[in-house]
């Protein structure tokens, strides 16, 4: 009488777990390599599932990277809001300074997320409205602070959009240079160094 061999137990995921595992695997790969080398097949291999299972959650690699970016923007928003809460009663200059420090710190502590968030545009075809909304929330948060400075006559009377883009360009430029070690500064000294860098900008405001 033939005996049946026990089937190899396959790893299973409850609803939602595989999606999160795939995002985590993508972030892990991004932390050690180039985003252009990512493939759904390699990501699924790392998670331990057949690559076809990925398509139940993500239509393609761009969709998976959009999920990484969404996660990153949520974390960035939390960091920016926390920085403002820490200077709740301060003037607009200190609040903008706090935003810059939080922005750069987020980039350095989350390089994989940051590179996807500010790499090639992922939502060119409008497939990811949640991502677009999160980007807008980050913009509005900075825009509100610039507007408050203008209304209090602490900042120059220029279009808020110009001030937001100037701030973002400065913070993003510093973060990008630090990530590739063009600006070589110890992590513990990043915040005071950022304060020095943004000081002329804030004076100009």
PANUTI-700530 format. One record per atom (N, C-alpha, C): x negated, y, z; atom name; residue in one letter; residue number from 1. Coordinates in pm, whole numbers, plus 50000, padded with zeros to 5 digits. Layout:
BEGIN
R; X; Y; Z; CA; A; NUM;
...
END
This chain:
BEGIN
R; 49915; 49881; 50000; N; X; 1;
R; 50000; 50000; 50000; CA; X; 1;
R; 49912; 50124; 50000; C; X; 1;
R; 49938; 50211; 49904; N; X; 2;
R; 49855; 50331; 49893; CA; X; 2;
R; 49888; 50430; 50004; C; X; 2;
R; 49785; 50486; 50055; N; X; 3;
R; 49807; 50587; 50159; CA; X; 3;
R; 49782; 50724; 50099; C; X; 3;
R; 49866; 50815; 50134; N; X; 4;
R; 49852; 50949; 50080; CA; X; 4;
R; 49748; 51027; 50157; C; X; 4;
R; 49666; 51097; 50084; N; X; 5;
R; 49563; 51179; 50147; CA; X; 5;
R; 49625; 51308; 50204; C; X; 5;
R; 49579; 51345; 50319; N; X; 6;
R; 49633; 51469; 50375; CA; X; 6;
R; 49593; 51587; 50288; C; X; 6;
R; 49689; 51670; 50261; N; X; 7;
R; 49661; 51786; 50178; CA; X; 7;
R; 49577; 51887; 50254; C; X; 7;
R; 49487; 51949; 50179; N; X; 8;
R; 49403; 52052; 50239; CA; X; 8;
R; 49490; 52170; 50279; C; X; 8;
R; 49477; 52208; 50402; N; X; 9;
R; 49558; 52318; 50451; CA; X; 9;
R; 49510; 52448; 50389; C; X; 9;
R; 49601; 52520; 50329; N; X; 10;
R; 49567; 52646; 50267; CA; X; 10;
R; 49601; 52761; 50361; C; X; 10;
R; 49519; 52862; 50353; N; X; 11;
R; 49545; 52978; 50436; CA; X; 11;
R; 49672; 53046; 50388; C; X; 11;
R; 49759; 53079; 50480; N; X; 12;
R; 49884; 53144; 50443; CA; X; 12;
R; 49892; 53280; 50510; C; X; 12;
R; 49975; 53366; 50453; N; X; 13;
R; 49991; 53501; 50504; CA; X; 13;
R; 50139; 53527; 50526; C; X; 13;
R; 50170; 53588; 50637; N; X; 14;
R; 50306; 53634; 50658; CA; X; 14;
R; 50329; 53755; 50569; C; X; 14;
R; 50454; 53791; 50553; N; X; 15;
R; 50489; 53903; 50467; CA; X; 15;
R; 50412; 54029; 50507; C; X; 15;
R; 50342; 54089; 50411; N; X; 16;
R; 50268; 54211; 50436; CA; X; 16;
R; 50123; 54190; 50472; C; X; 16;
R; 50089; 54075; 50527; N; X; 17;
R; 49952; 54052; 50570; CA; X; 17;
R; 49855; 54045; 50453; C; X; 17;
R; 49894; 53982; 50345; N; X; 18;
R; 49804; 53969; 50231; CA; X; 18;
R; 49772; 54106; 50172; C; X; 18;
R; 49871; 54190; 50164; N; X; 19;
R; 49848; 54325; 50112; CA; X; 19;
R; 49742; 54397; 50193; C; X; 19;
R; 49755; 54392; 50325; N; X; 20;
R; 49658; 54457; 50413; CA; X; 20;
R; 49520; 54392; 50403; C; X; 20;
R; 49519; 54259; 50389; N; X; 21;
R; 49392; 54188; 50378; CA; X; 21;
R; 49319; 54226; 50249; C; X; 21;
R; 49393; 54244; 50142; N; X; 22;
R; 49333; 54282; 50014; CA; X; 22;
R; 49274; 54423; 50023; C; X; 22;
R; 49347; 54513; 50087; N; X; 23;
R; 49296; 54649; 50104; CA; X; 23;
R; 49168; 54647; 50187; C; X; 23;
R; 49169; 54569; 50295; N; X; 24;
R; 49051; 54560; 50382; CA; X; 24;
R; 48932; 54502; 50306; C; X; 24;
R; 48957; 54402; 50222; N; X; 25;
R; 48849; 54341; 50144; CA; X; 25;
R; 48792; 54440; 50043; C; X; 25;
R; 48879; 54519; 49983; N; X; 26;
R; 48833; 54619; 49887; CA; X; 26;
R; 48745; 54722; 49957; C; X; 26;
R; 48786; 54765; 50075; N; X; 27;
R; 48707; 54862; 50151; CA; X; 27;
R; 48571; 54804; 50188; C; X; 27;
R; 48571; 54676; 50226; N; X; 28;
R; 48446; 54610; 50261; CA; X; 28;
R; 48350; 54607; 50142; C; X; 28;
R; 48404; 54575; 50025; N; X; 29;
R; 48321; 54573; 49904; CA; X; 29;
R; 48271; 54713; 49870; C; X; 29;
R; 48357; 54812; 49885; N; X; 30;
R; 48320; 54949; 49853; CA; X; 30;
R; 48210; 55000; 49946; C; X; 30;
R; 48207; 54945; 50065; N; X; 31;
R; 48108; 54989; 50164; CA; X; 31;
R; 47968; 54942; 50129; C; X; 31;
R; 47961; 54839; 50043; N; X; 32;
R; 47831; 54782; 50012; CA; X; 32;
R; 47794; 54789; 49864; C; X; 32;
R; 47887; 54839; 49782; N; X; 33;
R; 47859; 54841; 49639; CA; X; 33;
R; 47925; 54956; 49567; C; X; 33;
R; 47925; 54947; 49436; N; X; 34;
R; 47978; 55050; 49348; CA; X; 34;
R; 48124; 55021; 49319; C; X; 34;
R; 48208; 55122; 49324; N; X; 35;
R; 48351; 55105; 49298; CA; X; 35;
R; 48376; 55049; 49158; C; X; 35;
R; 48289; 55082; 49065; N; X; 36;
R; 48307; 55036; 48927; CA; X; 36;
R; 48287; 54886; 48914; C; X; 36;
R; 48224; 54822; 49012; N; X; 37;
R; 48199; 54678; 49006; CA; X; 37;
R; 48311; 54597; 49071; C; X; 37;
R; 48410; 54664; 49126; N; X; 38;
R; 48521; 54594; 49191; CA; X; 38;
R; 48607; 54521; 49089; C; X; 38;
R; 48650; 54401; 49124; N; X; 39;
R; 48746; 54329; 49042; CA; X; 39;
R; 48848; 54264; 49135; C; X; 39;
R; 48969; 54246; 49086; N; X; 40;
R; 49071; 54180; 49166; CA; X; 40;
R; 49031; 54035; 49195; C; X; 40;
R; 48963; 53974; 49102; N; X; 41;
R; 48919; 53836; 49122; CA; X; 41;
R; 48822; 53825; 49239; C; X; 41;
R; 48727; 53917; 49247; N; X; 42;
R; 48630; 53913; 49356; CA; X; 42;
R; 48697; 53947; 49490; C; X; 42;
R; 48788; 54041; 49488; N; X; 43;
R; 48858; 54078; 49611; CA; X; 43;
R; 48941; 53961; 49662; C; X; 43;
R; 49014; 53896; 49571; N; X; 44;
R; 49096; 53782; 49612; CA; X; 44;
R; 49009; 53666; 49660; C; X; 44;
R; 48891; 53650; 49600; N; X; 45;
R; 48800; 53544; 49644; CA; X; 45;
R; 48757; 53568; 49788; C; X; 45;
R; 48730; 53693; 49819; N; X; 46;
R; 48687; 53725; 49955; CA; X; 46;
R; 48799; 53701; 50056; C; X; 46;
R; 48921; 53724; 50015; N; X; 47;
R; 49035; 53703; 50105; CA; X; 47;
R; 49066; 53555; 50118; C; X; 47;
R; 49035; 53479; 50012; N; X; 48;
R; 49060; 53335; 50016; CA; X; 48;
R; 49189; 53292; 49951; C; X; 48;
R; 49232; 53368; 49849; N; X; 49;
R; 49355; 53332; 49778; CA; X; 49;
R; 49327; 53330; 49628; C; X; 49;
R; 49413; 53265; 49555; N; X; 50;
R; 49404; 53265; 49410; CA; X; 50;
R; 49427; 53407; 49360; C; X; 50;
R; 49351; 53448; 49261; N; X; 51;
R; 49361; 53587; 49215; CA; X; 51;
R; 49499; 53623; 49164; C; X; 51;
R; 49578; 53520; 49122; N; X; 52;
R; 49713; 53549; 49075; CA; X; 52;
R; 49804; 53597; 49187; C; X; 52;
R; 49770; 53562; 49311; N; X; 53;
R; 49852; 53604; 49424; CA; X; 53;
R; 49844; 53755; 49445; C; X; 53;
R; 49735; 53815; 49399; N; X; 54;
R; 49718; 53960; 49416; CA; X; 54;
R; 49828; 54036; 49346; C; X; 54;
R; 49872; 53983; 49231; N; X; 55;
R; 49968; 54057; 49150; CA; X; 55;
R; 50107; 54063; 49212; C; X; 55;
R; 50129; 53987; 49316; N; X; 56;
R; 50256; 53999; 49389; CA; X; 56;
R; 50260; 54129; 49469; C; X; 56;
R; 50143; 54184; 49493; N; X; 57;
R; 50134; 54306; 49575; CA; X; 57;
R; 50083; 54426; 49497; C; X; 57;
R; 49993; 54402; 49402; N; X; 58;
R; 49934; 54511; 49326; CA; X; 58;
R; 49932; 54477; 49178; C; X; 58;
R; 49985; 54568; 49098; N; X; 59;
R; 49995; 54542; 48954; CA; X; 59;
R; 49859; 54533; 48887; C; X; 59;
R; 49763; 54605; 48940; N; X; 60;
R; 49629; 54606; 48882; CA; X; 60;
R; 49532; 54664; 48985; C; X; 60;
R; 49406; 54676; 48945; N; X; 61;
R; 49304; 54727; 49037; CA; X; 61;
R; 49331; 54871; 49077; C; X; 61;
R; 49382; 54949; 48984; N; X; 62;
R; 49413; 55089; 49015; CA; X; 62;
R; 49515; 55098; 49127; C; X; 62;
R; 49614; 55010; 49125; N; X; 63;
R; 49716; 55011; 49230; CA; X; 63;
R; 49655; 54976; 49366; C; X; 63;
R; 49561; 54884; 49367; N; X; 64;
R; 49494; 54848; 49493; CA; X; 64;
R; 49409; 54964; 49543; C; X; 64;
R; 49339; 55031; 49453; N; X; 65;
R; 49257; 55145; 49493; CA; X; 65;
R; 49345; 55260; 49541; C; X; 65;
R; 49463; 55274; 49482; N; X; 66;
R; 49556; 55377; 49528; CA; X; 66;
R; 49599; 55349; 49672; C; X; 66;
R; 49615; 55222; 49706; N; X; 67;
R; 49650; 55185; 49844; CA; X; 67;
R; 49536; 55220; 49939; C; X; 67;
R; 49412; 55201; 49894; N; X; 68;
R; 49296; 55239; 49974; CA; X; 68;
R; 49296; 55391; 49995; C; X; 68;
R; 49323; 55466; 49889; N; X; 69;
R; 49326; 55611; 49898; CA; X; 69;
R; 49438; 55659; 49990; C; X; 69;
R; 49554; 55595; 49981; N; X; 70;
R; 49665; 55631; 50068; CA; X; 70;
R; 49628; 55612; 50215; C; X; 70;
R; 49566; 55500; 50244; N; X; 71;
R; 49522; 55473; 50381; CA; X; 71;
R; 49423; 55580; 50425; C; X; 71;
R; 49333; 55617; 50337; N; X; 72;
R; 49233; 55718; 50369; CA; X; 72;
R; 49295; 55854; 50396; C; X; 72;
R; 49390; 55895; 50312; N; X; 73;
R; 49453; 56026; 50333; CA; X; 73;
R; 49534; 56030; 50462; C; X; 73;
R; 49596; 55919; 50498; N; X; 74;
R; 49667; 55916; 50626; CA; X; 74;
R; 49570; 55937; 50741; C; X; 74;
R; 49456; 55871; 50733; N; X; 75;
R; 49356; 55885; 50839; CA; X; 75;
R; 49296; 56026; 50839; C; X; 75;
R; 49275; 56083; 50721; N; X; 76;
R; 49223; 56219; 50713; CA; X; 76;
R; 49321; 56318; 50775; C; X; 76;
R; 49449; 56302; 50745; N; X; 77;
R; 49551; 56390; 50802; CA; X; 77;
R; 49551; 56383; 50955; C; X; 77;
R; 49539; 56262; 51007; N; X; 78;
R; 49535; 56245; 51153; CA; X; 78;
R; 49415; 56319; 51210; C; X; 78;
R; 49300; 56306; 51143; N; X; 79;
R; 49177; 56371; 51191; CA; X; 79;
R; 49190; 56523; 51186; C; X; 79;
R; 49246; 56575; 51077; N; X; 80;
R; 49261; 56720; 51064; CA; X; 80;
R; 49359; 56775; 51167; C; X; 80;
R; 49470; 56705; 51185; N; X; 81;
R; 49570; 56749; 51283; CA; X; 81;
R; 49514; 56745; 51425; C; X; 81;
R; 49435; 56642; 51454; N; X; 82;
R; 49374; 56630; 51587; CA; X; 82;
R; 49276; 56745; 51610; C; X; 82;
R; 49202; 56782; 51506; N; X; 83;
R; 49105; 56891; 51521; CA; X; 83;
R; 49176; 57022; 51551; C; X; 83;
R; 49291; 57045; 51490; N; X; 84;
R; 49367; 57167; 51516; CA; X; 84;
R; 49428; 57165; 51656; C; X; 84;
R; 49470; 57048; 51699; N; X; 85;
R; 49526; 57036; 51834; CA; X; 85;
R; 49421; 57070; 51939; C; X; 85;
R; 49295; 57043; 51907; N; X; 86;
R; 49187; 57071; 52001; CA; X; 86;
R; 49153; 57218; 52013; C; X; 86;
R; 49201; 57300; 51917; N; X; 87;
R; 49176; 57445; 51923; CA; X; 87;
R; 49310; 57518; 51908; C; X; 87;
R; 49409; 57465; 51977; N; X; 88;
R; 49546; 57511; 51960; CA; X; 88;
R; 49562; 57661; 51980; C; X; 88;
R; 49493; 57719; 52078; N; X; 89;
R; 49510; 57861; 52110; CA; X; 89;
R; 49398; 57948; 52053; C; X; 89;
R; 49316; 57890; 51970; N; X; 90;
R; 49204; 57965; 51912; CA; X; 90;
R; 49250; 58048; 51794; C; X; 90;
R; 49166; 58141; 51753; N; X; 91;
R; 49195; 58223; 51638; CA; X; 91;
R; 49176; 58147; 51508; C; X; 91;
R; 49216; 58206; 51395; N; X; 92;
R; 49208; 58136; 51266; CA; X; 92;
R; 49067; 58096; 51227; C; X; 92;
R; 48966; 58174; 51269; N; X; 93;
R; 48827; 58140; 51235; CA; X; 93;
R; 48786; 58007; 51297; C; X; 93;
R; 48817; 57991; 51425; N; X; 94;
R; 48782; 57868; 51494; CA; X; 94;
R; 48862; 57750; 51441; C; X; 94;
R; 48983; 57774; 51400; N; X; 95;
R; 49066; 57665; 51348; CA; X; 95;
R; 49014; 57615; 51214; C; X; 95;
R; 48970; 57708; 51129; N; X; 96;
R; 48912; 57669; 51001; CA; X; 96;
R; 48780; 57596; 51024; C; X; 96;
R; 48702; 57643; 51119; N; X; 97;
R; 48578; 57576; 51153; CA; X; 97;
R; 48604; 57433; 51200; C; X; 97;
R; 48707; 57416; 51282; N; X; 98;
R; 48742; 57282; 51332; CA; X; 98;
R; 48784; 57190; 51218; C; X; 98;
R; 48858; 57245; 51122; N; X; 99;
R; 48899; 57166; 51006; CA; X; 99;
R; 48777; 57118; 50927; C; X; 99;
R; 48681; 57206; 50907; N; X; 100;
R; 48560; 57169; 50832; CA; X; 100;
R; 48485; 57058; 50902; C; X; 100;
R; 48470; 57069; 51033; N; X; 101;
R; 48398; 56966; 51108; CA; X; 101;
R; 48470; 56832; 51099; C; X; 101;
R; 48602; 56835; 51111; N; X; 102;
R; 48681; 56711; 51105; CA; X; 102;
R; 48674; 56649; 50966; C; X; 102;
R; 48676; 56732; 50864; N; X; 103;
R; 48672; 56684; 50725; CA; X; 103;
R; 48540; 56611; 50698; C; X; 103;
R; 48430; 56675; 50733; N; X; 104;
R; 48298; 56615; 50708; CA; X; 104;
R; 48280; 56488; 50792; C; X; 104;
R; 48323; 56494; 50918; N; X; 105;
R; 48311; 56376; 51004; CA; X; 105;
R; 48389; 56259; 50948; C; X; 105;
R; 48508; 56286; 50897; N; X; 106;
R; 48587; 56179; 50836; CA; X; 106;
R; 48512; 56117; 50718; C; X; 106;
R; 48457; 56201; 50632; N; X; 107;
R; 48386; 56151; 50515; CA; X; 107;
R; 48269; 56061; 50553; C; X; 107;
R; 48192; 56104; 50653; N; X; 108;
R; 48074; 56027; 50693; CA; X; 108;
R; 48111; 55898; 50766; C; X; 108;
R; 48222; 55898; 50837; N; X; 109;
R; 48264; 55780; 50910; CA; X; 109;
R; 48345; 55683; 50825; C; X; 109;
R; 48394; 55731; 50710; N; X; 110;
R; 48477; 55647; 50622; CA; X; 110;
R; 48434; 55664; 50476; C; X; 110;
R; 48308; 55632; 50445; N; X; 111;
R; 48257; 55659; 50310; CA; X; 111;
R; 48329; 55583; 50200; C; X; 111;
R; 48372; 55461; 50227; N; X; 112;
R; 48441; 55383; 50123; CA; X; 112;
R; 48574; 55450; 50088; C; X; 112;
R; 48652; 55484; 50188; N; X; 113;
R; 48778; 55553; 50163; CA; X; 113;
R; 48751; 55685; 50088; C; X; 113;
R; 48654; 55759; 50136; N; X; 114;
R; 48628; 55893; 50083; CA; X; 114;
R; 48592; 55888; 49935; C; X; 114;
R; 48510; 55792; 49897; N; X; 115;
R; 48469; 55785; 49756; CA; X; 115;
R; 48587; 55754; 49664; C; X; 115;
R; 48681; 55675; 49712; N; X; 116;
R; 48799; 55645; 49631; CA; X; 116;
R; 48894; 55763; 49630; C; X; 116;
R; 48913; 55826; 49745; N; X; 117;
R; 49003; 55941; 49755; CA; X; 117;
R; 48960; 56054; 49662; C; X; 117;
R; 48829; 56073; 49648; N; X; 118;
R; 48779; 56186; 49570; CA; X; 118;
R; 48696; 56141; 49450; C; X; 118;
R; 48722; 56019; 49405; N; X; 119;
R; 48662; 55970; 49282; CA; X; 119;
R; 48753; 56004; 49164; C; X; 119;
R; 48757; 55918; 49067; N; X; 120;
R; 48842; 55944; 48951; CA; X; 120;
R; 48988; 55951; 48994; C; X; 120;
R; 49065; 56033; 48926; N; X; 121;
R; 49206; 56051; 48960; CA; X; 121;
R; 49281; 55921; 48935; C; X; 121;
R; 49352; 55875; 49038; N; X; 122;
R; 49422; 55746; 49029; CA; X; 122;
R; 49567; 55760; 48985; C; X; 122;
R; 49623; 55878; 49001; N; X; 123;
R; 49766; 55894; 48976; CA; X; 123;
R; 49795; 55969; 48847; C; X; 123;
R; 49714; 55947; 48747; N; X; 124;
R; 49730; 56019; 48621; CA; X; 124;
R; 49865; 55993; 48556; C; X; 124;
R; 49918; 55872; 48573; N; X; 125;
R; 50046; 55839; 48510; CA; X; 125;
R; 50164; 55851; 48606; C; X; 125;
R; 50141; 55905; 48725; N; X; 126;
R; 50250; 55927; 48820; CA; X; 126;
R; 50304; 55802; 48886; C; X; 126;
R; 50226; 55693; 48884; N; X; 127;
R; 50274; 55566; 48940; CA; X; 127;
R; 50276; 55566; 49092; C; X; 127;
R; 50200; 55655; 49154; N; X; 128;
R; 50182; 55648; 49299; CA; X; 128;
R; 50227; 55778; 49366; C; X; 128;
R; 50356; 55799; 49375; N; X; 129;
R; 50408; 55923; 49434; CA; X; 129;
R; 50372; 55939; 49581; C; X; 129;
R; 50358; 55827; 49652; N; X; 130;
R; 50320; 55836; 49793; CA; X; 130;
R; 50180; 55897; 49806; C; X; 130;
R; 50090; 55855; 49721; N; X; 131;
R; 49954; 55908; 49723; CA; X; 131;
R; 49957; 56057; 49694; C; X; 131;
R; 50034; 56098; 49595; N; X; 132;
R; 50042; 56239; 49559; CA; X; 132;
R; 50098; 56322; 49675; C; X; 132;
R; 50195; 56265; 49744; N; X; 133;
R; 50255; 56335; 49858; CA; X; 133;
R; 50153; 56353; 49971; C; X; 133;
R; 50071; 56252; 49995; N; X; 134;
R; 49971; 56261; 50101; CA; X; 134;
R; 49863; 56365; 50067; C; X; 134;
R; 49825; 56370; 49940; N; X; 135;
R; 49729; 56471; 49896; CA; X; 135;
R; 49787; 56610; 49919; C; X; 135;
R; 49915; 56626; 49886; N; X; 136;
R; 49981; 56754; 49904; CA; X; 136;
R; 49990; 56793; 50051; C; X; 136;
R; 50014; 56695; 50137; N; X; 137;
R; 50020; 56724; 50281; CA; X; 137;
R; 49886; 56777; 50332; C; X; 137;
R; 49777; 56719; 50285; N; X; 138;
R; 49645; 56766; 50326; CA; X; 138;
R; 49622; 56909; 50276; C; X; 138;
R; 49664; 56934; 50153; N; X; 139;
R; 49650; 57069; 50097; CA; X; 139;
R; 49730; 57170; 50178; C; X; 139;
R; 49855; 57136; 50207; N; X; 140;
R; 49944; 57227; 50280; CA; X; 140;
R; 49889; 57258; 50419; C; X; 140;
R; 49833; 57158; 50483; N; X; 141;
R; 49779; 57178; 50617; CA; X; 141;
R; 49672; 57287; 50616; C; X; 141;
R; 49583; 57283; 50518; N; X; 142;
R; 49478; 57385; 50507; CA; X; 142;
R; 49538; 57518; 50461; C; X; 142;
R; 49633; 57511; 50371; N; X; 143;
R; 49699; 57631; 50319; CA; X; 143;
R; 49767; 57709; 50431; C; X; 143;
R; 49831; 57640; 50523; N; X; 144;
R; 49899; 57705; 50635; CA; X; 144;
R; 49799; 57782; 50721; C; X; 144;
R; 49684; 57722; 50745; N; X; 145;
R; 49583; 57789; 50828; CA; X; 145;
R; 49528; 57913; 50758; C; X; 145;
R; 49506; 57904; 50629; N; X; 146;
R; 49459; 58021; 50556; CA; X; 146;
R; 49565; 58130; 50555; C; X; 146;
R; 49689; 58089; 50539; N; X; 147;
R; 49799; 58186; 50540; CA; X; 147;
R; 49810; 58257; 50674; C; X; 147;
R; 49790; 58183; 50782; N; X; 148;
R; 49797; 58244; 50915; CA; X; 148;
R; 49687; 58347; 50932; C; X; 148;
R; 49568; 58317; 50883; N; X; 149;
R; 49457; 58411; 50892; CA; X; 149;
R; 49484; 58538; 50813; C; X; 149;
R; 49547; 58524; 50696; N; X; 150;
R; 49581; 58640; 50614; CA; X; 150;
R; 49688; 58724; 50683; C; X; 150;
R; 49790; 58658; 50735; N; X; 151;
R; 49900; 58729; 50800; CA; X; 151;
R; 49852; 58805; 50924; C; X; 151;
R; 49756; 58750; 50994; N; X; 152;
R; 49701; 58816; 51113; CA; X; 152;
R; 49595; 58920; 51078; C; X; 152;
R; 49570; 58936; 50950; N; X; 153;
R; 49469; 59031; 50899; CA; X; 153;
R; 49329; 58998; 50951; C; X; 153;
R; 49306; 58870; 50971; N; X; 154;
R; 49172; 58823; 51011; CA; X; 154;
R; 49096; 58774; 50888; C; X; 154;
R; 49169; 58741; 50781; N; X; 155;
R; 49109; 58698; 50656; CA; X; 155;
R; 49139; 58800; 50548; C; X; 155;
R; 49059; 58797; 50442; N; X; 156;
R; 49077; 58891; 50332; CA; X; 156;
R; 49211; 58867; 50262; C; X; 156;
R; 49264; 58972; 50204; N; X; 157;
R; 49392; 58964; 50136; CA; X; 157;
R; 49372; 58911; 49994; C; X; 157;
R; 49358; 58781; 49984; N; X; 158;
R; 49342; 58713; 49855; CA; X; 158;
R; 49446; 58603; 49847; C; X; 158;
R; 49476; 58554; 49729; N; X; 159;
R; 49571; 58443; 49717; CA; X; 159;
R; 49527; 58325; 49802; C; X; 159;
R; 49621; 58268; 49876; N; X; 160;
R; 49587; 58157; 49966; CA; X; 160;
R; 49523; 58042; 49890; C; X; 160;
R; 49569; 58019; 49769; N; X; 161;
R; 49517; 57909; 49688; CA; X; 161;
R; 49366; 57922; 49670; C; X; 161;
R; 49320; 58046; 49647; N; X; 162;
R; 49176; 58068; 49629; CA; X; 162;
R; 49099; 58032; 49755; C; X; 162;
R; 49153; 58069; 49870; N; X; 163;
R; 49085; 58041; 49997; CA; X; 163;
R; 49084; 57892; 50027; C; X; 163;
R; 49194; 57825; 49997; N; X; 164;
R; 49200; 57680; 50020; CA; X; 164;
R; 49097; 57609; 49934; C; X; 164;
R; 49091; 57644; 49806; N; X; 165;
R; 48996; 57578; 49716; CA; X; 165;
R; 48852; 57610; 49755; C; X; 165;
R; 48828; 57732; 49802; N; X; 166;
R; 48693; 57767; 49845; CA; X; 166;
R; 48653; 57684; 49967; C; X; 166;
R; 48745; 57671; 50062; N; X; 167;
R; 48718; 57589; 50181; CA; X; 167;
R; 48694; 57444; 50141; C; X; 167;
R; 48782; 57390; 50058; N; X; 168;
R; 48772; 57249; 50021; CA; X; 168;
R; 48642; 57223; 49945; C; X; 168;
R; 48605; 57315; 49859; N; X; 169;
R; 48481; 57299; 49782; CA; X; 169;
R; 48360; 57295; 49875; C; X; 169;
R; 48360; 57382; 49976; N; X; 170;
R; 48249; 57386; 50069; CA; X; 170;
R; 48241; 57258; 50152; C; X; 170;
R; 48354; 57219; 50211; N; X; 171;
R; 48356; 57099; 50297; CA; X; 171;
R; 48325; 56974; 50215; C; X; 171;
R; 48385; 56966; 50096; N; X; 172;
R; 48363; 56849; 50011; CA; X; 172;
R; 48218; 56843; 49963; C; X; 172;
R; 48163; 56958; 49928; N; X; 173;
R; 48025; 56961; 49881; CA; X; 173;
R; 47927; 56916; 49989; C; X; 173;
R; 47947; 56965; 50111; N; X; 174;
R; 47860; 56925; 50221; CA; X; 174;
R; 47873; 56776; 50246; C; X; 174;
R; 47997; 56727; 50252; N; X; 175;
R; 48020; 56585; 50279; CA; X; 175;
R; 47957; 56497; 50172; C; X; 175;
R; 47974; 56536; 50047; N; X; 176;
R; 47920; 56457; 49935; CA; X; 176;
R; 47768; 56453; 49939; C; X; 176;
R; 47706; 56566; 49967; N; X; 177;
R; 47560; 56571; 49975; CA; X; 177;
R; 47507; 56489; 50093; C; X; 177;
R; 47579; 56494; 50204; N; X; 178;
R; 47538; 56417; 50321; CA; X; 178;
R; 47551; 56267; 50295; C; X; 178;
R; 47654; 56227; 50221; N; X; 179;
R; 47676; 56085; 50194; CA; X; 179;
R; 47565; 56023; 50109; C; X; 179;
R; 47505; 56103; 50024; N; X; 180;
R; 47397; 56051; 49940; CA; X; 180;
R; 47260; 56094; 49994; C; X; 180;
R; 47260; 56142; 50119; N; X; 181;
R; 47137; 56179; 50189; CA; X; 181;
R; 47062; 56294; 50125; C; X; 181;
R; 47130; 56377; 50045; N; X; 182;
R; 47068; 56499; 49995; CA; X; 182;
R; 47057; 56601; 50108; C; X; 182;
R; 47154; 56593; 50199; N; X; 183;
R; 47145; 56663; 50326; CA; X; 183;
R; 47123; 56555; 50430; C; X; 183;
R; 47007; 56551; 50487; N; X; 184;
R; 46972; 56445; 50581; CA; X; 184;
R; 46984; 56497; 50724; C; X; 184;
R; 47091; 56461; 50790; N; X; 185;
R; 47116; 56507; 50926; CA; X; 185;
R; 47171; 56392; 51009; C; X; 185;
R; 47124; 56380; 51132; N; X; 186;
R; 47172; 56275; 51220; CA; X; 186;
R; 47322; 56292; 51245; C; X; 186;
R; 47391; 56179; 51256; N; X; 187;
R; 47536; 56185; 51276; CA; X; 187;
R; 47573; 56267; 51399; C; X; 187;
R; 47494; 56257; 51504; N; X; 188;
R; 47525; 56330; 51627; CA; X; 188;
R; 47508; 56481; 51611; C; X; 188;
R; 47436; 56522; 51507; N; X; 189;
R; 47411; 56665; 51485; CA; X; 189;
R; 47495; 56723; 51372; C; X; 189;
R; 47581; 56640; 51315; N; X; 190;
R; 47660; 56685; 51201; CA; X; 190;
R; 47750; 56803; 51237; C; X; 190;
R; 47822; 56792; 51348; N; X; 191;
R; 47917; 56898; 51382; CA; X; 191;
R; 47851; 57034; 51399; C; X; 191;
R; 47745; 57046; 51479; N; X; 192;
R; 47682; 57178; 51489; CA; X; 192;
R; 47624; 57227; 51357; C; X; 192;
R; 47578; 57133; 51274; N; X; 193;
R; 47523; 57174; 51145; CA; X; 193;
R; 47634; 57225; 51052; C; X; 193;
R; 47748; 57158; 51056; N; X; 194;
R; 47862; 57204; 50975; CA; X; 194;
R; 47903; 57344; 51019; C; X; 194;
R; 47903; 57367; 51149; N; X; 195;
R; 47939; 57500; 51199; CA; X; 195;
R; 47845; 57607; 51143; C; X; 195;
R; 47718; 57575; 51133; N; X; 196;
R; 47622; 57669; 51076; CA; X; 196;
R; 47649; 57694; 50929; C; X; 196;
R; 47682; 57586; 50857; N; X; 197;
R; 47704; 57597; 50713; CA; X; 197;
R; 47829; 57678; 50681; C; X; 197;
R; 47935; 57659; 50758; N; X; 198;
R; 48061; 57729; 50728; CA; X; 198;
R; 48065; 57870; 50785; C; X; 198;
R; 47970; 57904; 50873; N; X; 199;
R; 47971; 58036; 50935; CA; X; 199;
R; 47972; 58150; 50833; C; X; 199;
R; 47883; 58148; 50729; N; X; 200;
R; 47887; 58256; 50630; CA; X; 200;
R; 48020; 58261; 50554; C; X; 200;
R; 48077; 58143; 50527; N; X; 201;
R; 48206; 58138; 50459; CA; X; 201;
R; 48314; 58205; 50544; C; X; 201;
R; 48317; 58171; 50672; N; X; 202;
R; 48418; 58228; 50761; CA; X; 202;
R; 48396; 58378; 50777; C; X; 202;
R; 48271; 58421; 50782; N; X; 203;
R; 48242; 58564; 50788; CA; X; 203;
R; 48294; 58633; 50662; C; X; 203;
R; 48279; 58566; 50549; N; X; 204;
R; 48330; 58622; 50423; CA; X; 204;
R; 48481; 58629; 50419; C; X; 204;
R; 48547; 58540; 50492; N; X; 205;
R; 48692; 58545; 50497; CA; X; 205;
R; 48740; 58672; 50567; C; X; 205;
END
